[in-house]
Amino acid sequence: MNETRIDDAHTDERRTVKVSKYLSKHLRHQPERIGITLDENGWVAIDELMRAAAAHGFRFTRAELDHVVAVNDKRRFTIDGTRIRANQGHTVEVDLDLPAAEPPAYLYHGTVARSLDVIRAEGLRPMARHHVHLSPDRETATRVGARRGCPVVLSVDAGAMHRAGHVFYVSANGVWLTDAVPPEFLRFPG
């Protein structure tokens, strides 16, 4: 009987990950693929999202949605009444309407060694996203970098950037955002 509970927990975890990835894809990158339209701030009605997902062969319950939002370790999504949005990481045009915030003295960015030459020359750029994503601590940056291989953590002199006029925002899940990080504000390990 204990084995059944372990199997059920594993199945539930796989389902949670599957729903989370589906939400990320359609709330951050391809809402049009299932026929939803995000408002200017990235919000969509939950009922509209669930109807569109079901019409495209991916059904989930409101309980599953609430569970994904509640347990996601990166707090990728926010529910506000009857609507939902991704907290950051969009490749589609949205204005998260975040107020400018004074950053801590240092923030961190997780990457991999193969990216270091370009970063040394050009700094950190948002690539396909709207902002560069920075972590408040080394541990989080290490986890971010590890998604692409052996992580390398860069320190960002956010205090100096801020004093130089660079604007920072902090998303609902604690990710710091800025337009770019010039190389002179980066500290490389070693």
CYANA upper distance limits for C-alpha pairs under 8 A (distance plus 0.5 A):
  1 MET  CA      5 ARG  CA      7.23
  2 ASN  CA      6 ILE  CA      6.94
  3 GLU  CA      7 ASP  CA      6.67
  4 THR  CA      8 ASP  CA      6.53
  5 ARG  CA      9 ALA  CA      6.53
  6 ILE  CA     10 HIS  CA      6.66
  7 ASP  CA     11 THR  CA      6.62
  8 ASP  CA     12 ASP  CA      6.52
  9 ALA  CA     13 GLU  CA      6.57
 10 HIS  CA     14 ARG  CA      6.71
 11 THR  CA     15 ARG  CA      6.68
 12 ASP  CA     16 THR  CA      6.63
 13 GLU  CA     17 VAL  CA      6.75
 14 ARG  CA     18 LYS  CA      6.64
 15 ARG  CA     19 VAL  CA      6.67
 16 THR  CA     20 SER  CA      6.59
 16 THR  CA     64 GLU  CA      7.83
 16 THR  CA     67 HIS  CA      8.22
 16 THR  CA     68 VAL  CA      6.41
 17 VAL  CA     21 LYS  CA      6.60
 17 VAL  CA     68 VAL  CA      8.41
 18 LYS  CA     22 TYR  CA      6.70
 19 VAL  CA     23 LEU  CA      6.66
 19 VAL  CA     60 PHE  CA      8.01
 19 VAL  CA     64 GLU  CA      8.35
 19 VAL  CA     65 LEU  CA      8.04
 19 VAL  CA     68 VAL  CA      7.67
 20 SER  CA     24 SER  CA      6.68
 20 SER  CA     68 VAL  CA      6.65
 20 SER  CA     72 ASN  CA      8.38
 21 LYS  CA     25 LYS  CA      6.62
 22 TYR  CA     26 HIS  CA      6.85
 23 LEU  CA     27 LEU  CA      6.13
 23 LEU  CA     28 ARG  CA      8.35
 24 SER  CA     28 ARG  CA      5.91
 24 SER  CA     29 HIS  CA      7.71
 24 SER  CA     76 ARG  CA      8.43
 24 SER  CA     86 ALA  CA      7.49
 25 LYS  CA     29 HIS  CA      5.73
 25 LYS  CA     30 GLN  CA      6.41
 25 LYS  CA     31 PRO  CA      8.09
 26 HIS  CA     30 GLN  CA      5.19
 26 HIS  CA     31 PRO  CA      4.86
 26 HIS  CA     32 GLU  CA      8.22
 26 HIS  CA     33 ARG  CA      7.86
 26 HIS  CA     34 ILE  CA      8.00
 27 LEU  CA     31 PRO  CA      6.32
 27 LEU  CA     38 LEU  CA      8.08
 27 LEU  CA     42 GLY  CA      7.92
 27 LEU  CA     85 ARG  CA      6.80
 27 LEU  CA     86 ALA  CA      6.31
 27 LEU  CA     90 HIS  CA      8.24
 28 ARG  CA     86 ALA  CA      6.73
 28 ARG  CA     88 GLN  CA      8.08
 28 ARG  CA     89 GLY  CA      6.83
 28 ARG  CA     90 HIS  CA      4.74
 28 ARG  CA     91 THR  CA      6.67
 28 ARG  CA     92 VAL  CA      7.02
 29 HIS  CA     90 HIS  CA      6.35
 29 HIS  CA     91 THR  CA      5.68
 29 HIS  CA     92 VAL  CA      6.10
 30 GLN  CA     34 ILE  CA      8.34
 30 GLN  CA     92 VAL  CA      7.86
 31 PRO  CA     35 GLY  CA      6.90
 31 PRO  CA     36 ILE  CA      5.78
 31 PRO  CA     37 THR  CA      6.72
 31 PRO  CA     38 LEU  CA      7.61
 32 GLU  CA     36 ILE  CA      6.05
 32 GLU  CA     37 THR  CA      7.11
 34 ILE  CA     52 ALA  CA      6.24
 34 ILE  CA     53 ALA  CA      6.98
 34 ILE  CA     56 HIS  CA      6.93
 35 GLY  CA     52 ALA  CA      6.97
 36 ILE  CA     44 VAL  CA      8.09
 36 ILE  CA     48 GLU  CA      7.68
 36 ILE  CA     49 LEU  CA      7.18
 36 ILE  CA     52 ALA  CA      7.32
 37 THR  CA     44 VAL  CA      7.35
 38 LEU  CA     42 GLY  CA      5.41
 38 LEU  CA     43 TRP  CA      5.76
 38 LEU  CA     44 VAL  CA      5.64
 38 LEU  CA     94 VAL  CA      8.45
 39 ASP  CA     43 TRP  CA      5.81
 39 ASP  CA     44 VAL  CA      6.97
 39 ASP  CA     94 VAL  CA      8.14
 40 GLU  CA     93 GLU  CA      8.34
 40 GLU  CA     94 VAL  CA      5.80
 40 GLU  CA     95 ASP  CA      6.42
 40 GLU  CA     96 LEU  CA      8.45
 41 ASN  CA     94 VAL  CA      5.79
 41 ASN  CA     95 ASP  CA      5.26
 41 ASN  CA     96 LEU  CA      5.34
 41 ASN  CA     97 ASP  CA      6.93
 42 GLY  CA     85 ARG  CA      6.08
 42 GLY  CA     86 ALA  CA      7.58
 42 GLY  CA     94 VAL  CA      5.94
 42 GLY  CA     95 ASP  CA      7.50
 42 GLY  CA     96 LEU  CA      7.11
 43 TRP  CA     83 ARG  CA      6.68
 43 TRP  CA     84 ILE  CA      5.98
 43 TRP  CA     85 ARG  CA      5.20
 43 TRP  CA     86 ALA  CA      8.44
 44 VAL  CA     48 GLU  CA      7.60
 44 VAL  CA     49 LEU  CA      7.33
 44 VAL  CA     83 ARG  CA      5.90
 44 VAL  CA     84 ILE  CA      6.19
 44 VAL  CA     85 ARG  CA      7.06
 45 ALA  CA     49 LEU  CA      6.81
 45 ALA  CA     82 THR  CA      6.34
 45 ALA  CA     83 ARG  CA      4.71
 45 ALA  CA     84 ILE  CA      6.95
 46 ILE  CA     50 MET  CA      6.62
 46 ILE  CA     82 THR  CA      6.25
 46 ILE  CA     83 ARG  CA      5.44
 46 ILE  CA     84 ILE  CA      6.54
 47 ASP  CA     51 ARG  CA      6.57
 47 ASP  CA     82 THR  CA      8.14
 48 GLU  CA     52 ALA  CA      6.57
 49 LEU  CA     53 ALA  CA      6.56
 50 MET  CA     54 ALA  CA      6.60
 50 MET  CA     59 ARG  CA      7.61
 50 MET  CA     60 PHE  CA      7.53
 50 MET  CA     61 THR  CA      8.37
 51 ARG  CA     55 ALA  CA      6.60
 52 ALA  CA     56 HIS  CA      6.81
 53 ALA  CA     57 GLY  CA      6.90
 53 ALA  CA     58 PHE  CA      5.58
 53 ALA  CA     59 ARG  CA      6.52
 53 ALA  CA     60 PHE  CA      8.47
 54 ALA  CA     58 PHE  CA      5.45
 54 ALA  CA     59 ARG  CA      5.01
 54 ALA  CA     60 PHE  CA      8.06
 60 PHE  CA     64 GLU  CA      6.72
 60 PHE  CA     65 LEU  CA      7.55
 61 THR  CA     65 LEU  CA      6.82
 62 ARG  CA     66 ASP  CA      6.57
 63 ALA  CA     67 HIS  CA      6.55
 64 GLU  CA     68 VAL  CA      6.66
 65 LEU  CA     69 VAL  CA      6.82
 66 ASP  CA     70 ALA  CA      6.57
 67 HIS  CA     71 VAL  CA      6.52
 68 VAL  CA     72 ASN  CA      6.23
 69 VAL  CA     75 ARG  CA      7.22
 69 VAL  CA     76 ARG  CA      7.83
 69 VAL  CA     77 PHE  CA      6.22
 69 VAL  CA     78 THR  CA      7.31
 69 VAL  CA     79 ILE  CA      8.12
 70 ALA  CA     75 ARG  CA      8.04
 71 VAL  CA     75 ARG  CA      8.10
 72 ASN  CA     76 ARG  CA      7.24
 74 LYS  CA    173 ASN  CA      7.34
 75 ARG  CA     87 ASN  CA      8.21
 75 ARG  CA    173 ASN  CA      5.82
 76 ARG  CA     86 ALA  CA      6.14
 76 ARG  CA     87 ASN  CA      5.90
 76 ARG  CA     88 GLN  CA      7.70
 76 ARG  CA    173 ASN  CA      7.22
 77 PHE  CA     84 ILE  CA      7.43
 77 PHE  CA     85 ARG  CA      6.12
 77 PHE  CA     86 ALA  CA      4.86
 77 PHE  CA     87 ASN  CA      5.83
 78 THR  CA     84 ILE  CA      6.12
 78 THR  CA     85 ARG  CA      6.07
 78 THR  CA     86 ALA  CA      6.90
 78 THR  CA     87 ASN  CA      7.00
 78 THR  CA    172 ALA  CA      8.27
 79 ILE  CA     83 ARG  CA      6.25
 79 ILE  CA     84 ILE  CA      4.91
 79 ILE  CA     85 ARG  CA      7.27
 80 ASP  CA     84 ILE  CA      6.68
 86 ALA  CA     90 HIS  CA      8.22
 87 ASN  CA     96 LEU  CA      8.23
 87 ASN  CA    171 SER  CA      6.62
 87 ASN  CA    172 ALA  CA      6.54
 87 ASN  CA    173 ASN  CA      7.19
 88 GLN  CA     96 LEU  CA      8.17
 88 GLN  CA    171 SER  CA      7.15
 89 GLY  CA    129 ARG  CA      6.56
 89 GLY  CA    130 HIS  CA      7.87
 89 GLY  CA    131 HIS  CA      8.32
 90 HIS  CA     94 VAL  CA      7.85
 90 HIS  CA    129 ARG  CA      6.27
 90 HIS  CA    130 HIS  CA      7.24
 91 THR  CA    128 ALA  CA      6.33
 91 THR  CA    129 ARG  CA      5.27
 91 THR  CA    130 HIS  CA      7.14
 93 GLU  CA    130 HIS  CA      8.46
 98 LEU  CA    169 TYR  CA      6.70
 98 LEU  CA    170 VAL  CA      7.64
 98 LEU  CA    171 SER  CA      7.49
 99 PRO  CA    169 TYR  CA      6.79
 99 PRO  CA    170 VAL  CA      8.49
100 ALA  CA    167 VAL  CA      6.86
100 ALA  CA    168 PHE  CA      6.10
100 ALA  CA    169 TYR  CA      5.40
100 ALA  CA    170 VAL  CA      8.24
101 ALA  CA    167 VAL  CA      8.04
101 ALA  CA    168 PHE  CA      6.08
101 ALA  CA    169 TYR  CA      5.70
101 ALA  CA    170 VAL  CA      7.16
102 GLU  CA    162 HIS  CA      7.60
102 GLU  CA    168 PHE  CA      7.15
102 GLU  CA    169 TYR  CA      8.40
103 PRO  CA    107 LEU  CA      8.34
103 PRO  CA    158 ALA  CA      6.70
103 PRO  CA    159 GLY  CA      6.96
103 PRO  CA    162 HIS  CA      7.82
103 PRO  CA    168 PHE  CA      7.08
103 PRO  CA    169 TYR  CA      8.49
103 PRO  CA    176 TRP  CA      8.36
104 PRO  CA    136 PRO  CA      8.45
104 PRO  CA    158 ALA  CA      7.09
104 PRO  CA    159 GLY  CA      6.78
105 ALA  CA    157 ASP  CA      6.74
105 ALA  CA    158 ALA  CA      5.87
105 ALA  CA    159 GLY  CA      4.74
105 ALA  CA    160 ALA  CA      8.01
106 TYR  CA    136 PRO  CA      8.27
106 TYR  CA    155 SER  CA      7.00
106 TYR  CA    156 VAL  CA      5.98
106 TYR  CA    157 ASP  CA      5.46
106 TYR  CA    158 ALA  CA      5.58
106 TYR  CA    159 GLY  CA      6.98
107 LEU  CA    134 LEU  CA      6.62
107 LEU  CA    135 SER  CA      6.27
107 LEU  CA    136 PRO  CA      5.69
107 LEU  CA    137 ASP  CA      7.08
107 LEU  CA    155 SER  CA      6.52
107 LEU  CA    156 VAL  CA      5.59
107 LEU  CA    157 ASP  CA      7.32
107 LEU  CA    158 ALA  CA      6.57
107 LEU  CA    176 TRP  CA      8.50
108 TYR  CA    134 LEU  CA      6.01
108 TYR  CA    135 SER  CA      5.49
108 TYR  CA    136 PRO  CA      6.80
108 TYR  CA    137 ASP  CA      6.66
108 TYR  CA    138 ARG  CA      6.53
108 TYR  CA    141 ALA  CA      6.39
108 TYR  CA    153 VAL  CA      7.06
108 TYR  CA    154 LEU  CA      6.12
108 TYR  CA    155 SER  CA      5.21
108 TYR  CA    156 VAL  CA      6.11
109 HIS  CA    133 HIS  CA      7.79
109 HIS  CA    134 LEU  CA      5.69
109 HIS  CA    135 SER  CA      6.56
109 HIS  CA    138 ARG  CA      8.47
109 HIS  CA    141 ALA  CA      5.77
109 HIS  CA    144 VAL  CA      8.45
109 HIS  CA    145 GLY  CA      8.21
109 HIS  CA    153 VAL  CA      6.14
109 HIS  CA    154 LEU  CA      5.66
109 HIS  CA    155 SER  CA      7.08
109 HIS  CA    156 VAL  CA      7.80
110 GLY  CA    140 THR  CA      8.50
110 GLY  CA    141 ALA  CA      4.81
110 GLY  CA    142 THR  CA      5.92
110 GLY  CA    143 ARG  CA      7.86
110 GLY  CA    144 VAL  CA      5.88
110 GLY  CA    145 GLY  CA      4.53
110 GLY  CA    146 ALA  CA      8.12
110 GLY  CA    151 PRO  CA      6.75
110 GLY  CA    152 VAL  CA      6.28
110 GLY  CA    153 VAL  CA      5.11
110 GLY  CA    154 LEU  CA      6.90
111 THR  CA    115 SER  CA      7.47
111 THR  CA    116 LEU  CA      8.49
111 THR  CA    141 ALA  CA      8.50
111 THR  CA    144 VAL  CA      7.78
111 THR  CA    145 GLY  CA      4.80
111 THR  CA    146 ALA  CA      8.09
111 THR  CA    148 ARG  CA      7.92
111 THR  CA    151 PRO  CA      6.15
111 THR  CA    152 VAL  CA      5.75
111 THR  CA    153 VAL  CA      6.82
111 THR  CA    154 LEU  CA      8.18
112 VAL  CA    116 LEU  CA      7.61
112 VAL  CA    145 GLY  CA      6.57
112 VAL  CA    146 ALA  CA      8.22
112 VAL  CA    148 ARG  CA      7.19
112 VAL  CA    149 GLY  CA      6.76
112 VAL  CA    150 CYS  CA      6.51
112 VAL  CA    151 PRO  CA      5.51
112 VAL  CA    152 VAL  CA      5.69
113 ALA  CA    150 CYS  CA      8.08
113 ALA  CA    151 PRO  CA      7.92
113 ALA  CA    152 VAL  CA      6.81
115 SER  CA    119 ILE  CA      6.77
116 LEU  CA    120 ARG  CA      6.42
117 ASP  CA    121 ALA  CA      6.89
118 VAL  CA    122 GLU  CA      6.37
118 VAL  CA    123 GLY  CA      7.84
119 ILE  CA    123 GLY  CA      4.95
119 ILE  CA    124 LEU  CA      6.29
119 ILE  CA    183 PRO  CA      7.50
120 ARG  CA    183 PRO  CA      6.34
121 ALA  CA    183 PRO  CA      7.20
122 GLU  CA    182 PRO  CA      7.20
122 GLU  CA    183 PRO  CA      6.66
123 GLY  CA    180 ALA  CA      7.85
123 GLY  CA    181 VAL  CA      5.94
123 GLY  CA    182 PRO  CA      5.02
123 GLY  CA    183 PRO  CA      4.63
123 GLY  CA    184 GLU  CA      8.32
123 GLY  CA    186 LEU  CA      7.94
124 LEU  CA    132 VAL  CA      7.22
124 LEU  CA    180 ALA  CA      6.09
124 LEU  CA    181 VAL  CA      5.36
124 LEU  CA    182 PRO  CA      7.03
124 LEU  CA    183 PRO  CA      7.84
125 ARG  CA    131 HIS  CA      8.06
125 ARG  CA    132 VAL  CA      6.46
125 ARG  CA    179 ASP  CA      7.81
125 ARG  CA    180 ALA  CA      5.45
125 ARG  CA    181 VAL  CA      7.22
126 PRO  CA    130 HIS  CA      6.37
126 PRO  CA    131 HIS  CA      5.27
126 PRO  CA    132 VAL  CA      4.97
126 PRO  CA    133 HIS  CA      8.20
126 PRO  CA    179 ASP  CA      7.29
126 PRO  CA    180 ALA  CA      6.95
130 HIS  CA    179 ASP  CA      7.72
131 HIS  CA    177 LEU  CA      6.09
131 HIS  CA    178 THR  CA      5.82
131 HIS  CA    179 ASP  CA      5.34
131 HIS  CA    180 ALA  CA      7.39
132 VAL  CA    177 LEU  CA      6.07
132 VAL  CA    178 THR  CA      5.92
132 VAL  CA    179 ASP  CA      6.41
132 VAL  CA    180 ALA  CA      6.28
132 VAL  CA    181 VAL  CA      8.05
133 HIS  CA    175 VAL  CA      6.90
133 HIS  CA    176 TRP  CA      6.32
133 HIS  CA    177 LEU  CA      5.52
133 HIS  CA    178 THR  CA      7.57
134 LEU  CA    141 ALA  CA      8.03
134 LEU  CA    175 VAL  CA      6.50
134 LEU  CA    176 TRP  CA      5.39
134 LEU  CA    177 LEU  CA      6.67
135 SER  CA    140 THR  CA      6.55
135 SER  CA    141 ALA  CA      6.01
135 SER  CA    174 GLY  CA      8.23
135 SER  CA    175 VAL  CA      6.18
135 SER  CA    176 TRP  CA      6.67
136 PRO  CA    140 THR  CA      7.84
136 PRO  CA    141 ALA  CA      8.44
136 PRO  CA    174 GLY  CA      7.92
136 PRO  CA    175 VAL  CA      7.63
136 PRO  CA    176 TRP  CA      7.70
137 ASP  CA    141 ALA  CA      7.00
138 ARG  CA    142 THR  CA      6.49
138 ARG  CA    153 VAL  CA      7.36
139 GLU  CA    143 ARG  CA      6.94
140 THR  CA    144 VAL  CA      6.79
141 ALA  CA    145 GLY  CA      6.63
141 ALA  CA    153 VAL  CA      6.74
142 THR  CA    146 ALA  CA      6.55
142 THR  CA    151 PRO  CA      6.24
142 THR  CA    152 VAL  CA      7.48
142 THR  CA    153 VAL  CA      6.63
143 ARG  CA    147 ARG  CA      7.29
143 ARG  CA    151 PRO  CA      8.12
144 VAL  CA    148 ARG  CA      8.46
144 VAL  CA    151 PRO  CA      8.29
145 GLY  CA    149 GLY  CA      7.34
145 GLY  CA    150 CYS  CA      7.58
145 GLY  CA    151 PRO  CA      4.93
145 GLY  CA    152 VAL  CA      6.95
145 GLY  CA    153 VAL  CA      7.78
146 ALA  CA    150 CYS  CA      6.01
146 ALA  CA    151 PRO  CA      5.25
152 VAL  CA    189 PRO  CA      8.16
153 VAL  CA    188 PHE  CA      8.12
153 VAL  CA    189 PRO  CA      7.67
154 LEU  CA    186 LEU  CA      7.12
154 LEU  CA    187 ARG  CA      6.30
154 LEU  CA    188 PHE  CA      5.78
154 LEU  CA    189 PRO  CA      7.17
155 SER  CA    186 LEU  CA      6.32
155 SER  CA    187 ARG  CA      5.46
155 SER  CA    188 PHE  CA      7.24
156 VAL  CA    181 VAL  CA      8.27
156 VAL  CA    185 PHE  CA      6.27
156 VAL  CA    186 LEU  CA      5.33
156 VAL  CA    187 ARG  CA      6.82
157 ASP  CA    161 MET  CA      6.86
157 ASP  CA    185 PHE  CA      5.67
157 ASP  CA    186 LEU  CA      6.86
157 ASP  CA    187 ARG  CA      8.11
158 ALA  CA    162 HIS  CA      6.51
158 ALA  CA    185 PHE  CA      7.92
159 GLY  CA    163 ARG  CA      6.76
160 ALA  CA    164 ALA  CA      6.63
160 ALA  CA    185 PHE  CA      7.85
161 MET  CA    165 GLY  CA      6.98
161 MET  CA    166 HIS  CA      5.90
161 MET  CA    185 PHE  CA      7.26
162 HIS  CA    166 HIS  CA      5.39
162 HIS  CA    167 VAL  CA      6.79
162 HIS  CA    168 PHE  CA      7.95
166 HIS  CA    178 THR  CA      8.04
167 VAL  CA    178 THR  CA      6.68
167 VAL  CA    179 ASP  CA      8.14
168 PHE  CA    176 TRP  CA      7.29
168 PHE  CA    177 LEU  CA      6.14
168 PHE  CA    178 THR  CA      5.37
168 PHE  CA    179 ASP  CA      8.48
169 TYR  CA    176 TRP  CA      6.23
169 TYR  CA    177 LEU  CA      5.57
169 TYR  CA    178 THR  CA      7.00
170 VAL  CA    174 GLY  CA      6.31
170 VAL  CA    175 VAL  CA      6.13
170 VAL  CA    176 TRP  CA      4.92
170 VAL  CA    177 LEU  CA      6.48
171 SER  CA    175 VAL  CA      5.85
171 SER  CA    176 TRP  CA      6.90
171 SER  CA    177 LEU  CA      7.89
181 VAL  CA    185 PHE  CA      7.15
181 VAL  CA    186 LEU  CA      7.96
182 PRO  CA    186 LEU  CA      7.82
